[in-house]
């Protein structure tokens, strides 16, 4: 069941109902939940005549698989985000740090007397806005946004529904982690006109041929450590810059979903090289291990079964830190 956030949703709606200029920020390396949530809300505001811009701190380019969600041209480069937005909405960002180079807009907006609305579903979110709507029971931030849209009285037509559905289908792993209420929401979105296969396939089941060559190399180097995670097992792999050459970030991000299928391991970890000896690490677990706790020990965060962090140093050193943190969790 979702949390009772009646007061928080009303407060957020009050801010947005009178706003004339709104900046919506997704977290760095935005996924379908972060960007879909921002675009769904942004589209609703845009139709009301609000000046809307949607952005994120990094990378410089919008993920190719998500570009089709921006039917109104609301996405802008990070450099076009005002230094002091009048109204700022942060979506799917568990902390200010997850906004990357745009995180300073939170402080500048508050210091100028503006409003910062936080919409999120991360349990670790400290509530860094002036209005915080955080439901850690929600499987996706898109569900929080949908509840806000309902409070605002927005008609959920196909373009908005498609953005919400994109966040929902990806963050629930095709509804495998979804409760009955969320399945009912999915039905509502499909009734609004969403073509479920057309949304899900480019996000989850469509890759260039080079992706197969990358997988052959990376999976061939995967390692199973049966003793890690207090004997529950860890499977891990490393994606180097050379492995990822010519591929989209989406292809690299998807590797963990294959690594995690090893039945001998409770935990999966994938190190993705961002720059020489700088790594973005994805952690996944089946059920017994809270990888959010592991990620927090290493400077990151996330959810119980899906989390991550960034690290510097040799891959072997980063892997050793993961094994050590798993032993402490």
C-alpha positions in Angstrom: 0.0 0.0 0.0 1.3 3.5 -0.8 2.0 5.8 2.1 -0.5 8.4 3.1 1.0 11.6 1.6 -2.2 13.6 1.4 -0.7 16.7 3.0 2.6 16.5 1.1 0.9 16.0 -2.3 -1.4 18.9 -1.5 1.6 21.1 -0.7 3.3 20.1 -3.9 0.2 20.7 -5.9 -0.2 24.2 -4.4 3.3 25.1 -5.5 2.8 23.9 -9.0 -0.7 25.1 -9.5 0.4 28.8 -9.4 3.9 28.4 -10.9 4.6 30.1 -14.2 8.2 28.8 -14.7 9.3 25.4 -13.6 12.6 23.5 -13.9 12.5 19.7 -13.5 15.7 17.8 -12.8 16.3 14.1 -13.1 19.3 12.4 -11.5 22.6 12.0 -13.4 22.7 9.2 -15.9 18.9 9.3 -16.0 16.9 6.2 -16.4 13.3 5.8 -17.6 11.9 6.4 -14.2 13.8 9.6 -13.6 13.3 11.1 -17.1 9.8 9.6 -17.6 8.7 11.1 -14.3 10.1 14.5 -15.2 8.6 14.5 -18.7 5.2 13.4 -17.5 4.9 16.2 -15.0 6.6 18.7 -17.3 4.2 17.9 -20.1 1.2 18.4 -17.9 2.6 21.8 -16.8 3.6 22.8 -20.3 0.0 22.3 -21.5 -1.2 24.7 -18.9 1.1 27.4 -20.3 3.9 27.1 -17.8 7.5 27.7 -19.1 9.0 24.2 -18.5 12.5 22.9 -18.9 13.7 19.3 -18.1 17.3 18.5 -17.6 20.0 16.5 -15.8 23.6 17.0 -14.8 25.3 14.3 -16.9 25.9 13.0 -19.5 25.7 15.7 -22.1 23.4 13.7 -24.4 19.9 12.4 -23.7 19.8 8.6 -23.7 18.7 7.5 -27.1 16.1 5.1 -25.8 14.3 7.9 -23.9 14.3 10.6 -26.5 10.9 9.5 -27.9 9.2 10.4 -24.6 9.9 14.1 -25.1 7.0 14.9 -27.4 7.0 18.6 -26.5 10.7 19.4 -26.8 11.0 20.1 -23.0 14.6 18.7 -22.6 17.4 21.3 -22.4 21.1 20.9 -21.9 22.4 21.4 -18.3 24.0 24.6 -19.4 20.6 26.1 -20.1 19.3 25.5 -16.6 18.9 28.8 -14.7 21.4 29.5 -11.9 18.4 30.3 -9.6 15.2 28.6 -10.8 12.1 30.1 -9.5 10.5 26.7 -8.9 12.6 23.5 -9.0 11.4 20.0 -9.0 13.9 17.1 -8.3 12.7 13.7 -9.4 14.0 10.2 -8.5 17.1 11.8 -6.8 17.8 10.2 -3.4 20.1 13.1 -2.4 21.3 16.4 -3.7 24.5 14.7 -4.8 22.5 12.6 -7.3 21.8 15.8 -9.3 25.4 16.1 -10.1 26.6 19.4 -11.4 23.1 20.8 -11.1 22.8 20.1 -7.4 23.8 23.6 -6.5 20.4 24.8 -7.9 18.7 23.4 -4.9 20.6 25.7 -2.5 20.4 28.7 -4.8 16.6 28.3 -5.2 16.0 28.0 -1.5 18.3 30.9 -0.6 16.4 33.1 -3.1 13.1 32.2 -1.4 12.0 29.8 -4.2 10.4 26.4 -3.8 12.1 23.1 -4.3 9.7 20.1 -4.7 11.3 16.7 -4.2 9.4 13.7 -5.7 11.1 10.4 -5.0 10.8 6.8 -3.7 14.2 6.2 -2.2 14.1 5.3 1.6 17.4 7.1 2.1 16.1 10.5 0.8 16.7 13.1 3.6 14.1 15.4 2.3 16.2 18.2 0.8 13.4 20.3 -0.6 11.0 22.9 0.8 8.3 20.4 -0.1 9.1 16.6 0.0 6.9 13.9 -1.4 8.8 10.7 -0.8 7.0 7.3 -0.8 9.6 4.6 -0.1 6.9 2.0 -0.6 6.3 3.0 -4.2 8.1 0.8 -6.8 8.9 3.8 -8.9 9.0 7.6 -8.7 6.6 7.6 -11.7 3.9 6.4 -9.3 4.5 9.4 -7.0 4.2 11.7 -10.0 1.0 10.0 -11.1 -0.6 10.6 -7.7 0.5 14.3 -7.9 -1.0 14.6 -11.4 -4.3 13.2 -10.1 -4.3 15.8 -7.3 -3.7 18.5 -9.9 -6.6 17.2 -11.9 -4.5 16.5 -14.9 -6.0 14.3 -17.7 -3.8 11.3 -18.2 -3.7 11.0 -21.9 -1.4 8.7 -24.0 1.8 10.9 -24.0 1.7 11.4 -20.3 0.7 7.8 -19.6 3.6 6.6 -21.8 6.1 8.5 -19.8 4.7 7.1 -16.5 4.6 3.6 -18.0 8.2 3.8 -19.1 9.3 4.5 -15.5 7.1 1.8 -14.2 8.0 -1.1 -16.5 11.7 -0.5 -16.0 11.9 0.1 -12.3 9.7 -3.0 -11.6 11.7 -5.2 -14.0 8.6 -5.7 -16.2 6.3 -5.8 -13.1 8.1 -8.7 -11.4 8.6 -6.4 -8.4 5.1 -4.9 -8.6 2.3 -5.2 -6.2 -1.4 -5.5 -7.1 -2.0 -1.7 -6.9 0.8 -1.1 -9.4 -0.6 -3.7 -11.8 -3.9 -1.8 -11.6 -2.0 1.4 -12.4 -0.4 -0.3 -15.4 -3.9 -1.3 -16.6 -5.1 2.3 -16.3 -2.1 3.5 -18.4 -2.8 0.9 -21.1 -6.4 2.0 -21.1 -5.2 5.5 -21.7 -3.6 4.4 -24.9 -0.2 3.1 -24.0 1.2 0.4 -26.3 3.1 -1.7 -23.7 5.2 -3.5 -26.2 6.2 -0.4 -28.1 7.3 1.3 -24.9 9.1 -1.6 -23.3 11.0 -3.1 -26.3 13.4 -0.1 -27.1 14.0 0.3 -23.3 14.7 -3.3 -22.5 14.9 -5.6 -25.5 16.5 -3.8 -28.4 20.3 -3.4 -28.9 22.7 -2.8 -31.7 24.7 -5.9 -32.9 27.9 -4.6 -31.3 26.2 -5.2 -27.9 26.5 -8.9 -28.5 30.3 -8.7 -29.0 30.6 -6.6 -25.9 28.6 -9.2 -23.9 30.8 -12.0 -25.3 33.9 -10.3 -23.9 32.5 -9.1 -20.6 30.5 -12.3 -19.7 33.5 -14.3 -20.6 35.5 -12.6 -17.8 32.7 -12.8 -15.2 33.7 -14.3 -11.9 31.7 -16.2 -9.3 32.8 -15.8 -5.7 30.8 -18.4 -3.7 32.2 -17.4 -0.4 31.3 -13.7 -0.6 28.2 -12.1 1.0 28.7 -14.4 4.0 28.5 -17.5 1.8 25.5 -16.4 -0.2 27.7 -15.7 -3.3 28.7 -12.8 -5.4 28.9 -12.7 -9.2 30.8 -9.8 -10.8 32.0 -8.4 -14.1 33.9 -5.4 -15.4 33.0 -3.3 -18.4 36.0 -1.3 -19.5 36.1 1.7 -21.8 37.4 -0.5 -24.6 34.4 -2.9 -24.1 31.9 -0.1 -24.2 33.5 1.7 -27.2 30.8 2.7 -29.7 27.9 1.6 -27.5 25.2 3.6 -25.8 25.2 4.0 -22.0 21.9 1.9 -22.1 23.8 -1.1 -23.4 26.4 -0.9 -20.6 23.8 -0.4 -17.9 21.9 -3.5 -19.0 24.9 -5.8 -18.3 23.9 -6.2 -14.7 20.6 -7.7 -15.6 22.3 -10.6 -17.2 25.0 -11.0 -14.6 22.3 -11.2 -11.9 20.8 -14.3 -13.4 23.5 -16.5 -12.0 21.6 -18.8 -9.6 24.6 -19.5 -7.4 24.9 -15.8 -6.3 22.7 -13.7 -4.1 24.5 -10.5 -5.2 25.6 -9.2 -8.6 28.0 -6.4 -9.2 29.1 -4.7 -12.4 31.9 -2.2 -12.6 31.5 0.2 -15.6 34.5 2.3 -16.4 33.6 6.0 -16.8 37.1 7.3 -17.2 40.4 5.5 -16.7 40.3 4.0 -13.2 36.9 5.7 -12.4 33.9 3.4 -12.0 30.2 3.4 -11.8 29.2 0.3 -9.9 25.8 -1.4 -10.1 24.7 -3.8 -7.3 21.7 -6.1 -7.4 20.5 -8.8 -5.0 17.9 -11.5 -5.1 16.2 -11.0 -1.7 18.4 -11.7 1.3 21.0 -8.9 1.0 20.1 -5.2 1.3 22.5 -3.8 -1.3 21.5 -0.3 -0.4 23.3 -0.7 2.8 26.4 -2.0 0.9 26.3 0.9 -1.4 25.9 3.4 1.4 29.0 2.0 3.1 30.8 2.8 -0.2 29.4 6.3 -0.6 26.3 5.5 -2.8 22.7 4.5 -2.2 19.6 3.1 -3.8 17.1 0.4 -3.0 17.2 -2.9 -1.1 17.6 -5.0 -4.3 19.1 -2.4 -6.6 21.8 0.2 -5.7 25.1 1.7 -6.8 28.0 3.9 -6.1 31.0 5.5 -7.8 34.7 4.7 -7.0 38.2 5.3 -8.2 41.2 3.0 -8.4 42.0 -0.3 -9.9 39.0 -2.6 -10.5 40.5 -5.2 -8.2 40.5 -2.7 -5.4 36.9 -1.7 -6.0 35.9 -5.3 -6.0 37.7 -6.0 -2.8 35.8 -3.1 -1.2 32.5 -4.6 -2.3 33.4 -8.0 -0.8 34.4 -6.3 2.5 31.2 -4.3 2.6 29.1 -7.4 1.9 30.8 -9.1 4.8 29.7 -6.2 7.1 26.1 -6.0 5.9 
